[in-house]
Amino acid sequence: MTFGIVLSVILTGISLSMDAFAVSICDGLVYRNMNKRQAVSIPLVFGLFQALMPIVGFYVGMALIRYIEAFDHWIAFCILLIIGGKMIFDGVKELKSKEEELAQKKFSYPELLVQGVATSIDALAVGFGLNAMLGGAEPVQLWAWVSVAIIGVITFAISFGGVLIGVKVGKLFRKKACVAEIIGGAVLILIAVKIVLESYGIIGF
C-alpha cells in the first residue's frame, strides 16, 4: 500500500469522524456525573462503528449499493432527528423547571449505540469503494482491515477530544445544563440535515 493510498485512508477517516466529533462534544455537554469508563466508551463505540461499517460494506460489495444509497441518509436523518428532538424537548422542559428541580440527564449505553450507528452509516458506502481506494493492493483483504483499523483509531482519537471539549465547556453551564442540552439537540438536528444535503450534492463538506 503506497503513501498516497495511506494518505487517502487517513483523510477519509478524518472526514468520516467529523459527525462523531460533533456528537461527542454534545455528549460531553449534556451527560452529567459521567465517570471515566463512560467517557471513554463514547469514542470507543464511535471508533468501533466507524471501523465496522466500512468492512461490512467491503464484504457486501457493490452489488447492493444501489439499494442502500437510496435511503441510508434518511435512516441517519431520522435517528439523529429523534435523538436531537428529544434532547431539545427535555432541555426546554428543564429550562421551565425551578433550578433545584432540574433533572439529570444520565448516561445511556443504548442511546450511545444508536448514536454510533447513526454517525457511521455514511461509512458503509465508503466500504463499497474501499477496494478501488486501495488501488488493487495485495492482499486486498488484509489492507482492507488495516484501512478500517486506521479509520477506527482516528475516529476514537477525534471523538475522545470531542468528549473532553464538551465536558470542559459543560462546566460553564453547570447551573444551566439544560441550555447545553438544547444546544446539543440542535447540533444533532443540523448534522442530520447536513447528511441529507450532502447525499443530494447540495453541500460538499
Buried (B, 14 or more C-beta within 10 A) or exposed (E): BEEEBBEBBBEBBBBBBBBBBBBBBBBBBBBBEBEEEBBEBBBBBBBBBBBBBBBBBBEBEEEEBEEBEEEBBBBBBEBBBBBBBBBBEBBBEBBEEEEEEBEEBEBEEEBBEBBBBBBBBBBBBBBBBBBEBBEEBEEBEEBBBBBBBBBBBBBBBBBBBBBBBBBEBBEEBEEBBBBBBBBBBBBBBEBBBBBBBBBEEEEEE
